[in-house]
Amino acid sequence: MSFLDGLNIGEQLRFFSLEIDGVWAFIGIVIDVLVVSYIAYKVIQLVQETRAYSLFRGLMAILLVAVVSSVFNLRTISFLIDNIIAFAFLAIVVIFQPEIRRALEKLGTRGFKSIFLGGGTEENTLKITAMIEDVVNVCEKLAQHFTGAIIVLEREIKLGEIINKGVQMESRLSEELLISIFDTHTPLHDGAVIIRDDKIMAAACILPLTDNPNLSKELGTRHRAALGITEVSDSLAIVISEESGKISYANNGGLVRNLNKETLRKALQLNLIKSQKQKKKPLGFMKGNKGAEKTKK
């Protein structure tokens, strides 16, 4: 028996038919449609911004095969699809665990007011701009001297667990302090620095490694750690390679390599400043975004 056999199209259409008998009923219908549309939009946006997009397309392909097999009465295929779908919900929870966790963390951190109301002030924008300049200048100097480093920029999802396991500092950000931390002659250079707003919260932090099997063999532990932290949070991570002196940038589980000072500045401004300005606009979610950067080799 196919899972589609229980669907009565006529009954479903009657169930969803709308009977508008007043102004309040119409307002309720509009609110209902807007909320459902927003949830669907956010789910699609969440999937598109991560490596789970290809898995999502695979699930859609399975559903399409299920419909075709039901229409043409392909019993063997229908039997296989039905057994696959029986475990689909469990598989979705396992496969999309990082994405589900990040979505719930965003909801718990930002709440619902960030959906319709703006966040951030002009003062915050100035602080972020100054922070970006300091980080960009430090990355350029570290790259010139082939000094390896990982700099993580915390956003909405807090990294308290990782900060607590590192060497806590909570010091005001400065170029001189960052450069001294990553000096190979200091005990703090081996690990990541966590930056919150305009403060260095901790150094020598251990980050979770990505489990993406499709990464290039050229990528070492630093790059895998940078990808790992962006898979479990909305943080941004910058990596300077000790071997090549190249700058890489990780966001939403994607990695952009071979950046220079200008391209790094633009990437940080795009994700830290422009995204904040978009939150200020009421109903700003209607515009969407272009998604995360794709991995470049």
Order of alpha helices (4+ residues) and beta strands (2+ residues): alpha-alpha-alpha-alpha-alpha-alpha-alpha-alpha-beta-alpha-beta-alpha-beta-beta-alpha-beta-beta-beta-alpha-alpha
